[in-house]
């Protein structure tokens, strides 16, 4: 009777170490200054983020940088009094035809995107504008190299390569060469071959404690 009752009792479902979709069920804890460690390696942290956060940071960084630099051009025009003399033909401003913030923003976009100056252009009577122009060029190159490099590395990572590797749904134990052997099948859906591929397996044994 005891054996029948034990057989009828439902077996406790054990939590998997790795799900069938490849997600690992191990969580880290008690790491202390985890945030500061991630920020110390900011580039790798950005690469490892999900795509939606990468795109959000990409758009946010460029938007903030553009608004900041456009504000600097507008501030120079405001401090020099160019905004009040924008239509004075006898006055030489720092940047021609910049008389409000939208026009300063458009001048910045023309400079940053190297579209070419036409209606708005910087004059040689503005040394502070020349310095800001050099600073803008350096800052733009740094931001472009950092963000575009981050996006390029993220796109070139072979993380999604595992999506085309198929494993058999069930593993079996069978007698091979006089020994019980654990067997499963692995298939590659792509036509490209994997050179020097290696497979490593780990056996996790759960022991009960009385």
Residue frames as a rotation matrix with the C-alpha (Angstrom) as fourth column:
UNK 1
0.568 0.823 0.000 0.00
0.823 -0.568 0.000 0.00
0.000 0.000 -1.000 0.00
UNK 2
0.418 -0.482 -0.770 2.83
0.167 -0.793 0.586 2.39
-0.893 -0.373 -0.251 0.81
UNK 3
-0.656 -0.703 0.274 4.45
0.372 0.015 0.928 1.74
-0.657 0.711 0.252 -2.57
UNK 4
-0.182 0.681 0.709 1.16
0.966 -0.009 0.257 2.36
0.181 0.732 -0.657 -4.38
UNK 5
0.753 0.461 -0.469 0.63
0.577 -0.805 0.136 5.62
-0.315 -0.373 -0.872 -2.46
UNK 6
-0.006 -0.844 -0.537 4.14
0.100 -0.535 0.839 6.75
-0.995 -0.049 0.088 -3.27
UNK 7
-0.721 -0.250 0.646 3.64
0.620 0.182 0.763 5.95
-0.308 0.951 0.024 -6.94
UNK 8
0.184 0.897 0.402 0.33
0.963 -0.247 0.111 7.81
0.198 0.366 -0.909 -7.02
UNK 9
0.445 -0.060 -0.893 1.82
0.456 -0.844 0.284 10.92
-0.771 -0.534 -0.348 -5.43
UNK 10
0.961 -0.067 0.269 2.71
0.214 -0.440 -0.872 13.57
0.177 0.896 -0.408 -8.04
UNK 11
0.140 -0.985 -0.100 6.40
0.990 0.137 0.038 14.05
-0.024 -0.105 0.994 -8.65
UNK 12
0.528 -0.023 -0.849 7.76
0.260 -0.947 0.187 17.46
-0.809 -0.319 -0.494 -7.78
UNK 13
0.820 -0.190 0.539 8.74
0.518 -0.152 -0.842 19.34
0.242 0.970 -0.026 -10.91
UNK 14
0.168 -0.861 -0.479 12.36
0.729 -0.219 0.649 20.33
-0.664 -0.459 0.591 -10.71
UNK 15
0.786 0.071 -0.613 13.47
-0.214 -0.900 -0.380 23.63
-0.579 0.430 -0.692 -12.12
UNK 16
0.761 -0.491 0.425 15.60
0.639 0.451 -0.623 23.36
0.114 0.745 0.657 -15.22
UNK 17
0.029 -0.854 -0.520 19.14
0.575 -0.411 0.707 24.69
-0.818 -0.319 0.479 -15.25
UNK 18
-0.866 -0.221 -0.449 18.75
-0.246 -0.595 0.765 25.70
-0.436 0.773 0.461 -18.90
UNK 19
0.179 0.984 -0.004 15.40
-0.365 0.063 -0.929 26.06
-0.914 0.167 0.370 -20.66
UNK 20
0.165 -0.053 0.985 14.79
0.698 0.712 -0.079 24.39
-0.697 0.701 0.154 -24.00
UNK 21
0.923 0.169 0.345 14.99
0.369 -0.645 -0.670 27.78
0.109 0.746 -0.657 -25.69
UNK 22
0.139 -0.980 0.143 18.57
0.674 -0.012 -0.738 28.19
0.725 0.199 0.659 -24.44
UNK 23
0.306 0.007 0.952 17.85
-0.433 -0.889 0.146 30.68
0.848 -0.457 -0.269 -21.65
UNK 24
-0.508 -0.588 -0.629 19.91
0.358 0.520 -0.776 30.04
0.783 -0.619 -0.054 -18.53
UNK 25
0.554 0.832 0.026 17.99
0.235 -0.186 0.954 30.10
0.799 -0.522 -0.298 -15.24
UNK 26
-0.021 -0.646 -0.763 20.95
0.995 0.062 -0.080 31.22
0.099 -0.761 0.642 -13.14
UNK 27
0.732 0.274 0.623 20.66
0.217 -0.962 0.168 34.63
0.645 0.012 -0.764 -11.50
UNK 28
-0.367 -0.924 -0.108 23.50
0.548 -0.121 -0.828 36.55
0.752 -0.363 0.550 -9.90
UNK 29
0.765 0.630 0.134 23.11
0.236 -0.468 0.852 38.02
0.599 -0.620 -0.507 -6.45
UNK 30
0.867 -0.384 -0.319 25.02
0.243 -0.232 0.942 39.82
-0.436 -0.894 -0.107 -3.71
UNK 31
0.353 -0.742 0.570 27.43
0.887 0.071 -0.457 41.38
0.299 0.667 0.683 -6.19
UNK 32
-0.101 -0.407 -0.908 27.74
0.728 -0.652 0.212 44.68
-0.678 -0.639 0.362 -4.36
UNK 33
-0.084 -0.023 -0.996 28.68
-0.319 -0.946 0.049 47.53
-0.944 0.322 0.072 -6.69
UNK 34
-0.099 0.107 0.989 27.23
0.724 0.690 -0.002 45.88
-0.683 0.716 -0.145 -9.78
UNK 35
0.849 0.515 0.123 26.10
0.464 -0.612 -0.641 49.14
-0.255 0.600 -0.758 -11.42
UNK 36
0.605 -0.683 -0.409 29.49
-0.558 -0.730 0.394 50.81
-0.568 -0.010 -0.823 -11.12
UNK 37
-0.310 -0.729 0.610 31.17
0.003 0.641 0.768 47.78
-0.951 0.239 -0.197 -12.65
UNK 38
0.249 0.477 0.843 28.85
0.873 0.267 -0.409 47.93
-0.420 0.837 -0.350 -15.66
UNK 39
0.978 0.163 -0.132 29.47
0.107 -0.928 -0.357 51.65
-0.181 0.335 -0.925 -16.08
UNK 40
0.241 -0.962 -0.130 33.24
-0.366 -0.214 0.906 51.17
-0.899 -0.171 -0.404 -15.89
UNK 41
-0.812 -0.389 0.436 32.97
0.241 0.457 0.856 49.19
-0.532 0.800 -0.278 -19.15
UNK 42
-0.145 0.851 -0.505 30.33
-0.349 -0.521 -0.779 51.37
-0.926 0.063 0.373 -20.81
UNK 43
-0.377 -0.032 -0.926 31.01
-0.925 -0.042 0.378 50.29
-0.051 0.999 -0.013 -24.39
UNK 44
-0.928 0.010 -0.374 30.50
-0.046 0.989 0.139 46.58
0.371 0.146 -0.917 -23.69
UNK 45
-0.671 0.730 -0.132 27.45
0.273 0.078 -0.959 47.40
-0.689 -0.679 -0.252 -21.58
UNK 46
-0.115 0.628 -0.770 25.85
-0.706 -0.597 -0.381 49.24
-0.698 0.500 0.512 -24.49
UNK 47
-0.593 -0.157 -0.790 26.66
-0.740 0.493 0.458 46.40
0.317 0.856 -0.408 -26.87
UNK 48
-0.955 0.173 -0.242 25.01
0.240 0.928 -0.286 43.86
0.175 -0.331 -0.927 -24.55
UNK 49
-0.590 0.793 -0.152 21.81
-0.337 -0.413 -0.846 45.90
-0.733 -0.448 0.511 -24.14
UNK 50
-0.066 0.675 0.735 18.66
0.721 0.541 -0.433 44.96
-0.690 0.501 -0.522 -26.00
UNK 51
-0.550 -0.193 0.813 18.01
0.813 -0.349 0.467 46.59
0.194 0.917 0.349 -29.35
UNK 52
0.473 0.808 0.350 15.22
0.677 -0.588 0.442 48.83
0.563 0.028 -0.826 -28.09
UNK 53
0.756 -0.266 -0.598 17.52
0.397 -0.540 0.742 50.35
-0.521 -0.798 -0.303 -25.46
UNK 54
-0.347 -0.911 0.223 20.34
0.731 -0.114 0.673 50.73
-0.588 0.396 0.705 -27.99
UNK 55
-0.278 0.322 0.905 18.07
0.805 -0.437 0.402 52.63
0.525 0.840 -0.138 -30.36
UNK 56
0.790 0.597 -0.142 16.74
0.561 -0.608 0.562 54.76
0.249 -0.523 -0.815 -27.51
UNK 57
0.394 -0.736 -0.551 20.25
0.440 -0.375 0.816 55.71
-0.807 -0.564 0.176 -26.34
UNK 58
-0.479 -0.557 0.678 21.32
0.848 -0.094 0.522 56.28
-0.227 0.825 0.517 -29.96
UNK 59
0.095 0.618 0.781 18.46
0.710 -0.592 0.382 58.72
0.698 0.518 -0.495 -30.64
UNK 60
0.878 0.278 -0.391 18.69
0.479 -0.530 0.700 60.38
-0.013 -0.801 -0.598 -27.21
UNK 61
0.089 -0.936 -0.339 22.44
0.669 -0.196 0.717 61.00
-0.738 -0.291 0.609 -27.45
UNK 62
-0.602 -0.297 0.741 22.23
0.787 -0.381 0.486 62.58
0.138 0.876 0.463 -30.88
UNK 63
0.366 0.822 0.436 19.19
0.650 -0.561 0.512 64.67
0.666 0.096 -0.740 -29.91
UNK 64
0.797 -0.117 -0.592 20.85
0.486 -0.457 0.745 66.03
-0.358 -0.882 -0.307 -26.77
UNK 65
-0.252 -0.967 -0.023 24.13
0.708 -0.201 0.677 66.71
-0.660 0.154 0.736 -28.61
UNK 66
-0.397 0.156 0.904 22.33
0.806 -0.412 0.425 68.53
0.439 0.898 0.038 -31.43
UNK 67
0.680 0.716 0.154 20.24
0.530 -0.626 0.572 70.67
0.506 -0.308 -0.806 -29.09
UNK 68
0.555 -0.547 -0.627 23.31
0.575 -0.293 0.764 71.50
-0.601 -0.785 0.152 -26.99
UNK 69
-0.515 -0.825 0.233 25.44
0.734 -0.284 0.617 72.60
-0.443 0.489 0.751 -29.93
UNK 70
-0.128 0.554 0.823 22.57
0.735 -0.504 0.454 74.55
0.666 0.663 -0.342 -31.50
UNK 71
0.839 0.415 -0.350 22.12
0.537 -0.534 0.653 76.32
0.084 -0.736 -0.672 -28.16
UNK 72
0.071 -0.899 -0.432 25.82
0.665 -0.280 0.693 77.23
-0.744 -0.337 0.577 -28.16
UNK 73
-0.648 -0.265 0.714 25.54
0.746 -0.408 0.526 78.83
0.152 0.873 0.463 -31.62
UNK 74
0.339 0.844 0.417 22.41
0.606 -0.534 0.590 80.68
0.720 0.053 -0.692 -30.55
UNK 75
0.697 -0.120 -0.707 24.15
0.639 -0.343 0.688 81.85
-0.325 -0.931 -0.163 -27.36
UNK 76
-0.443 -0.896 -0.008 27.08
0.755 -0.378 0.536 83.29
-0.484 0.231 0.844 -29.32
UNK 77
-0.462 0.349 0.815 24.67
0.621 -0.528 0.579 85.18
0.633 0.774 0.028 -31.58
UNK 78
0.649 0.750 -0.130 22.76
0.588 -0.385 0.711 86.42
0.483 -0.538 -0.691 -28.53
UNK 79
0.403 -0.567 -0.718 25.89
0.714 -0.296 0.635 87.56
-0.573 -0.768 0.286 -26.64
UNK 80
-0.675 -0.707 0.211 27.22
0.665 -0.459 0.589 89.42
-0.319 0.538 0.780 -29.69
UNK 81
-0.246 0.676 -0.695 23.87
-0.149 -0.735 -0.662 91.07
-0.958 -0.059 0.281 -30.40
UNK 82
-0.981 -0.175 -0.083 23.54
-0.111 0.155 0.982 89.40
-0.159 0.972 -0.171 -33.79
UNK 83
-0.506 0.849 0.151 19.88
0.840 0.525 -0.137 88.56
-0.195 0.057 -0.979 -33.20
UNK 84
0.283 0.631 -0.722 18.89
0.456 -0.751 -0.477 92.23
-0.844 -0.194 -0.500 -33.14
UNK 85
0.039 -0.369 -0.929 20.97
-0.638 -0.724 0.261 93.12
-0.769 0.582 -0.264 -36.22
UNK 86
-0.190 -0.111 0.976 20.16
0.363 0.915 0.175 90.15
-0.912 0.387 -0.133 -38.40
UNK 87
0.487 0.488 0.724 18.68
0.846 -0.057 -0.530 92.32
-0.217 0.871 -0.441 -41.18
UNK 88
0.710 -0.352 -0.610 21.32
-0.246 -0.936 0.253 95.07
-0.660 -0.029 -0.751 -41.04
UNK 89
0.924 -0.319 0.210 23.30
0.332 0.400 -0.854 94.91
0.188 0.859 0.476 -44.28
UNK 90
0.434 -0.792 0.428 26.16
-0.447 -0.602 -0.661 96.98
0.782 0.096 -0.616 -42.82
UNK 91
0.284 -0.279 0.917 26.71
-0.925 0.170 0.338 94.62
-0.251 -0.945 -0.209 -39.87
UNK 92
-0.132 -0.420 -0.898 28.85
-0.575 0.770 -0.276 91.46
0.807 0.480 -0.344 -40.03
UNK 93
0.659 0.441 0.610 27.47
-0.751 0.328 0.573 88.80
0.053 -0.835 0.547 -37.66
UNK 94
-0.263 -0.712 0.652 29.20
-0.686 0.613 0.393 85.69
-0.679 -0.344 -0.649 -36.39
UNK 95
-0.711 0.166 0.684 26.98
0.493 0.811 0.315 83.48
-0.502 0.561 -0.658 -38.52
UNK 96
-0.893 0.363 -0.265 25.09
-0.449 -0.718 0.532 85.05
0.003 0.595 0.804 -41.37
UNK 97
-0.260 0.921 -0.291 21.30
-0.628 0.068 0.775 84.75
0.734 0.385 0.560 -41.35
UNK 98
-0.403 0.190 -0.895 21.04
0.686 0.710 -0.158 83.28
0.606 -0.678 -0.416 -37.85
UNK 99
-0.612 0.257 0.748 18.42
-0.375 -0.927 0.012 85.31
0.696 -0.273 0.664 -36.01
UNK 100
0.345 0.660 0.668 16.68
-0.930 0.144 0.338 82.78
0.126 -0.737 0.664 -33.72
UNK 101
-0.143 -0.424 0.894 17.08
-0.631 0.735 0.248 79.27
-0.763 -0.529 -0.372 -32.30
UNK 102
0.688 0.406 0.601 15.56
0.139 0.739 -0.659 77.39
-0.712 0.537 0.452 -35.28
UNK 103
0.902 -0.401 -0.161 17.97
-0.291 -0.290 -0.912 79.10
0.319 0.869 -0.378 -37.68
UNK 104
0.034 -0.907 0.420 20.87
-0.998 -0.013 0.054 78.30
-0.044 -0.421 -0.906 -35.32
UNK 105
0.155 0.095 0.983 19.73
-0.310 0.950 -0.043 74.67
-0.938 -0.298 0.177 -35.23
UNK 106
0.952 0.225 0.208 19.58
0.129 0.322 -0.938 74.52
-0.278 0.920 0.278 -39.03
UNK 107
0.563 -0.819 -0.114 23.08
-0.734 -0.431 -0.524 76.00
0.380 0.379 -0.844 -39.27
UNK 108
-0.101 -0.593 0.799 24.37
-0.840 0.481 0.251 73.35
-0.533 -0.646 -0.547 -36.87
UNK 109
0.506 0.352 0.788 22.76
0.043 0.901 -0.431 70.55
-0.862 0.252 0.441 -38.91
UNK 110
0.979 -0.173 -0.112 24.30
-0.141 -0.165 -0.976 71.93
0.150 0.971 -0.186 -42.12
UNK 111
0.205 -0.961 0.187 27.71
-0.951 -0.241 -0.196 71.99
0.233 -0.138 -0.963 -40.42
UNK 112
-0.092 -0.229 0.969 27.45
-0.675 0.730 0.108 68.59
-0.732 -0.644 -0.222 -38.72
UNK 113
0.536 0.395 0.746 26.09
0.206 0.796 -0.570 66.78
-0.819 0.459 0.345 -41.77
UNK 114
-0.543 -0.819 -0.184 28.59
0.093 -0.276 0.957 68.56
-0.834 0.503 0.226 -44.09
UNK 115
0.395 0.777 0.490 25.73
0.694 0.098 -0.714 69.54
-0.602 0.622 -0.500 -46.37
UNK 116
-0.479 -0.579 0.660 27.51
0.851 -0.490 0.189 72.69
0.214 0.652 0.727 -47.47
UNK 117
-0.393 0.279 -0.876 26.97
0.457 -0.768 -0.449 76.33
-0.798 -0.577 0.174 -46.61
UNK 118
-0.340 0.358 0.870 24.56
0.855 -0.268 0.444 78.40
0.392 0.895 -0.215 -48.63
UNK 119
0.408 0.622 0.669 22.20
0.242 -0.780 0.578 80.85
0.880 -0.074 -0.468 -46.97
UNK 120
0.953 -0.125 0.275 23.87
-0.299 -0.267 0.916 80.47
-0.041 -0.956 -0.292 -43.54
UNK 121
0.455 -0.876 -0.160 27.63
0.538 0.413 -0.735 80.52
0.710 0.249 0.659 -43.10
UNK 122
0.610 -0.355 -0.709 30.23
0.663 -0.261 0.701 81.48
-0.434 -0.898 0.076 -40.50
UNK 123
0.877 -0.311 0.368 32.25
-0.005 -0.770 -0.638 84.68
0.481 0.558 -0.676 -41.01
UNK 124
0.065 -0.957 -0.284 35.87
0.702 0.246 -0.669 85.47
0.710 -0.155 0.687 -40.23
UNK 125
-0.264 -0.102 0.959 34.87
-0.371 -0.907 -0.198 88.21
0.890 -0.408 0.202 -37.74
UNK 126
0.640 0.599 0.480 33.99
-0.705 0.211 0.677 85.70
0.305 -0.772 0.558 -35.03
UNK 127
-0.427 -0.880 -0.208 36.94
-0.681 0.464 -0.566 83.96
0.594 -0.100 -0.798 -33.30
UNK 128
-0.527 0.276 0.804 34.65
-0.659 0.464 -0.592 82.36
-0.536 -0.842 -0.062 -30.71
UNK 129
0.618 0.773 -0.145 32.61
-0.664 0.414 -0.623 80.88
-0.421 0.481 0.769 -33.54
UNK 130
0.262 -0.615 -0.744 35.74
-0.695 0.415 -0.588 79.37
0.670 0.671 -0.319 -35.09
UNK 131
-0.748 -0.526 0.404 36.66
-0.649 0.454 -0.610 77.79
0.137 -0.719 -0.682 -31.75
UNK 132
-0.083 0.813 0.577 33.12
-0.622 0.410 -0.667 76.41
-0.779 -0.414 0.471 -31.37
UNK 133
0.639 0.273 -0.719 33.29
-0.764 0.332 -0.554 75.09
0.087 0.903 0.421 -34.92
UNK 134
-0.307 -0.837 -0.453 36.47
-0.641 0.534 -0.551 73.14
0.703 0.122 -0.700 -34.09
UNK 135
-0.748 0.083 0.659 34.94
-0.576 0.412 -0.706 71.84
-0.330 -0.908 -0.260 -30.85
UNK 136
0.325 0.945 0.031 31.81
-0.742 0.275 -0.612 70.76
-0.587 0.176 0.790 -32.72
UNK 137
0.396 -0.238 -0.887 33.85
-0.757 0.462 -0.462 68.85
0.519 0.855 0.003 -35.30
UNK 138
-0.698 -0.713 -0.065 35.82
-0.521 0.567 -0.638 66.98
0.492 -0.412 -0.767 -32.62
UNK 139
-0.557 0.556 0.617 32.75
-0.577 0.275 -0.769 66.22
-0.597 -0.785 0.167 -30.51
UNK 140
0.474 0.783 -0.403 30.78
-0.833 0.251 -0.493 65.03
-0.285 0.569 0.771 -33.53
UNK 141
0.017 -0.554 -0.832 33.58
-0.677 0.606 -0.417 62.67
0.736 0.570 -0.365 -34.57
UNK 142
-0.883 -0.355 0.306 33.76
-0.456 0.500 -0.736 61.19
0.109 -0.790 -0.604 -31.06
UNK 143
-0.193 0.901 0.388 30.00
-0.646 0.181 -0.741 60.67
-0.738 -0.393 0.548 -30.80
UNK 144
0.520 0.375 -0.767 29.82
-0.848 0.328 -0.415 59.15
0.096 0.867 0.489 -34.29
UNK 145
-0.340 -0.745 -0.574 32.73
-0.601 0.642 -0.477 56.79
0.723 0.183 -0.666 -33.64
UNK 146
-0.866 -0.005 0.499 31.31
-0.456 0.414 -0.788 55.64
-0.203 -0.910 -0.361 -30.29
UNK 147
-0.044 0.967 0.252 27.66
-0.586 0.180 -0.791 55.14
-0.809 -0.182 0.558 -31.25
UNK 148
0.549 0.234 -0.802 28.13
-0.827 0.290 -0.481 53.88
0.120 0.928 0.353 -34.81
UNK 149
-0.497 -0.789 -0.362 30.90
-0.651 0.615 -0.446 51.55
0.574 0.014 -0.818 -33.64
UNK 150
-0.706 0.313 0.635 28.61
-0.482 0.445 -0.755 50.23
-0.519 -0.839 -0.163 -30.92
UNK 151
0.379 0.920 -0.096 25.79
-0.668 0.200 -0.717 49.58
-0.640 0.336 0.691 -33.38
UNK 152
0.271 -0.343 -0.899 28.14
-0.851 0.351 -0.391 47.94
0.450 0.871 -0.197 -35.90
UNK 153
-0.793 -0.608 0.034 29.60
-0.540 0.676 -0.502 45.55
0.282 -0.416 -0.864 -33.32
UNK 154
-0.408 0.717 0.564 26.14
-0.498 0.343 -0.797 44.67
-0.765 -0.606 0.217 -32.04
UNK 155
0.570 0.656 -0.494 24.92
-0.758 0.188 -0.624 43.86
-0.316 0.731 0.605 -35.57
UNK 156
0.127 -0.618 -0.776 28.01
-0.751 0.451 -0.482 41.75
0.647 0.644 -0.408 -36.32
UNK 157
-0.507 -0.298 0.809 27.74
-0.808 0.491 -0.326 39.61
-0.300 -0.819 -0.489 -33.19
UNK 158
-0.634 0.225 -0.740 26.86
-0.387 0.736 0.555 35.97
0.670 0.638 -0.380 -33.95
UNK 159
-0.778 0.347 0.524 24.35
-0.482 0.205 -0.852 35.68
-0.403 -0.915 0.008 -31.11
UNK 160
0.240 0.961 -0.140 21.47
-0.816 0.121 -0.565 34.85
-0.525 0.250 0.813 -33.45
UNK 161
-0.385 -0.436 -0.813 23.53
-0.816 0.572 0.080 32.09
0.431 0.694 -0.576 -35.04
UNK 162
-0.953 0.005 0.302 22.22
-0.183 0.784 -0.593 29.75
-0.240 -0.621 -0.747 -32.38
UNK 163
-0.091 0.993 -0.071 18.69
-0.674 -0.114 -0.730 30.25
-0.733 -0.019 0.680 -33.71
UNK 164
0.416 0.213 -0.884 19.54
-0.878 0.346 -0.330 28.06
0.235 0.914 0.331 -36.71
UNK 165
-0.752 -0.598 -0.277 20.96
-0.465 0.779 -0.421 25.22
0.468 -0.187 -0.864 -34.61
UNK 166
0.323 0.946 0.007 18.33
-0.774 0.260 0.577 22.58
0.544 -0.192 0.817 -33.83
UNK 167
-0.801 -0.478 0.360 18.47
-0.598 0.626 -0.500 20.05
0.013 -0.616 -0.788 -31.01
UNK 168
-0.537 0.618 -0.574 16.38
0.193 0.753 0.629 16.93
0.821 0.227 -0.524 -30.77
UNK 169
0.149 0.717 0.681 13.37
-0.582 -0.493 0.647 17.40
0.800 -0.492 0.344 -28.54
UNK 170
0.920 0.167 0.354 14.18
-0.386 0.544 0.745 14.34
-0.068 -0.822 0.565 -26.45
UNK 171
-0.189 -0.977 -0.102 17.47
-0.934 0.211 -0.288 12.84
0.303 0.040 -0.952 -25.33
UNK 172
0.844 0.459 -0.279 17.72
-0.394 0.882 0.259 9.05
0.365 -0.109 0.925 -25.03
UNK 173
-0.050 -0.821 0.568 19.96
-0.912 0.270 0.309 6.63
-0.407 -0.503 -0.763 -23.18
UNK 174
0.892 0.296 -0.340 20.96
-0.432 0.779 -0.454 3.57
0.131 0.552 0.823 -25.18
UNK 175
0.562 -0.699 0.443 23.59
0.100 0.589 0.802 0.86
-0.821 -0.406 0.401 -25.08
UNK 176
0.894 -0.390 -0.219 26.60
-0.320 -0.215 -0.923 1.68
0.313 0.895 -0.317 -27.26
UNK 177
0.021 -0.953 -0.303 29.83
-0.346 0.278 -0.896 -0.36
0.938 0.124 -0.324 -27.18
UNK 178
-0.114 -0.011 -0.993 28.70
0.655 0.751 -0.084 -2.08
0.747 -0.661 -0.079 -24.02
UNK 179
-0.845 -0.173 -0.506 28.05
0.508 -0.556 -0.658 1.19
-0.167 -0.813 0.557 -22.18
UNK 180
0.297 0.951 -0.091 24.95
0.915 -0.310 -0.256 3.23
-0.272 -0.007 -0.962 -21.47
UNK 181
-0.774 -0.612 0.163 25.29
0.624 -0.692 0.364 6.39
-0.110 0.383 0.917 -23.55
UNK 182
0.103 0.758 -0.644 23.31
0.357 -0.632 -0.688 9.62
-0.928 -0.159 -0.336 -23.52
UNK 183
-0.711 -0.322 0.625 22.46
0.670 -0.040 0.742 10.59
-0.213 0.946 0.244 -27.10
UNK 184
0.369 0.795 -0.481 20.80
0.312 -0.594 -0.742 13.53
-0.875 0.124 -0.468 -28.81
UNK 185
0.051 -0.270 0.961 20.91
0.998 0.058 -0.037 15.06
-0.046 0.961 0.272 -32.29
UNK 186
-0.012 -0.138 -0.990 22.14
0.146 -0.980 0.134 18.49
-0.989 -0.143 0.032 -33.39
UNK 187
0.170 0.139 0.976 21.23
0.965 0.179 -0.193 19.96
-0.202 0.974 -0.104 -36.76
UNK 188
-0.592 -0.409 -0.694 22.41
0.207 -0.910 0.359 23.04
-0.779 0.069 0.624 -38.66
UNK 189
0.422 0.884 0.201 19.72
0.502 -0.043 -0.864 24.72
-0.755 0.465 -0.462 -40.78
UNK 190
0.550 -0.253 -0.796 22.12
-0.572 -0.808 -0.138 26.92
-0.608 0.531 -0.590 -42.74
UNK 191
0.974 -0.222 -0.034 23.99
0.101 0.565 -0.819 25.84
0.201 0.794 0.573 -45.84
UNK 192
0.263 -0.927 0.267 27.26
-0.646 -0.375 -0.665 27.26
0.716 0.002 -0.698 -44.48
UNK 193
0.476 -0.180 -0.861 29.33
0.438 0.897 0.054 24.72
0.763 -0.403 0.506 -42.61
UNK 194
0.858 -0.229 0.459 30.70
-0.508 -0.498 0.702 25.20
0.068 -0.836 -0.544 -39.12
UNK 195
0.322 -0.847 -0.422 34.43
-0.069 0.424 -0.903 24.53
0.944 0.320 0.078 -39.09
UNK 196
-0.679 -0.680 -0.277 36.05
0.144 0.246 -0.958 23.01
0.720 -0.691 -0.069 -35.98
UNK 197
0.144 0.820 0.553 32.73
-0.653 -0.341 0.676 22.95
0.743 -0.459 0.487 -34.14
UNK 198
-0.833 -0.406 -0.377 32.88
0.047 0.625 -0.779 21.54
0.552 -0.666 -0.502 -30.61
UNK 199
0.289 0.948 0.136 30.05
-0.315 -0.040 0.948 20.40
0.904 -0.317 0.287 -28.36
UNK 200
-0.864 -0.503 -0.037 30.38
-0.099 0.242 -0.965 20.27
0.494 -0.830 -0.259 -24.60
UNK 201
0.220 0.959 -0.180 27.75
-0.022 0.190 0.982 18.81
0.975 -0.212 0.063 -22.28
UNK 202
-0.768 -0.371 0.521 27.29
-0.504 -0.150 -0.850 19.16
0.394 -0.916 -0.072 -18.56
UNK 203
-0.110 0.701 -0.704 25.39
0.358 0.689 0.630 16.74
0.927 -0.183 -0.327 -16.36
UNK 204
-0.522 0.049 0.852 23.71
-0.689 -0.612 -0.387 18.24
0.503 -0.789 0.354 -13.32
UNK 205
-0.324 0.356 -0.876 22.77
0.421 0.884 0.204 15.79
0.847 -0.303 -0.436 -10.62
UNK 206
-0.069 0.416 0.907 20.37
-0.729 -0.642 0.240 16.86
0.681 -0.644 0.347 -7.89
UNK 207
-0.585 -0.176 -0.791 20.86
0.340 0.833 -0.437 14.97
0.736 -0.525 -0.427 -4.65
UNK 208
0.445 0.836 0.322 18.13
-0.076 -0.322 0.944 15.05
0.892 -0.444 -0.080 -2.02
UNK 209
-0.718 -0.644 0.264 18.97
-0.272 -0.089 -0.958 15.80
0.640 -0.760 -0.111 1.59
UNK 210
0.073 0.742 -0.666 17.21
0.514 0.545 0.662 13.93
0.854 -0.391 -0.342 4.37
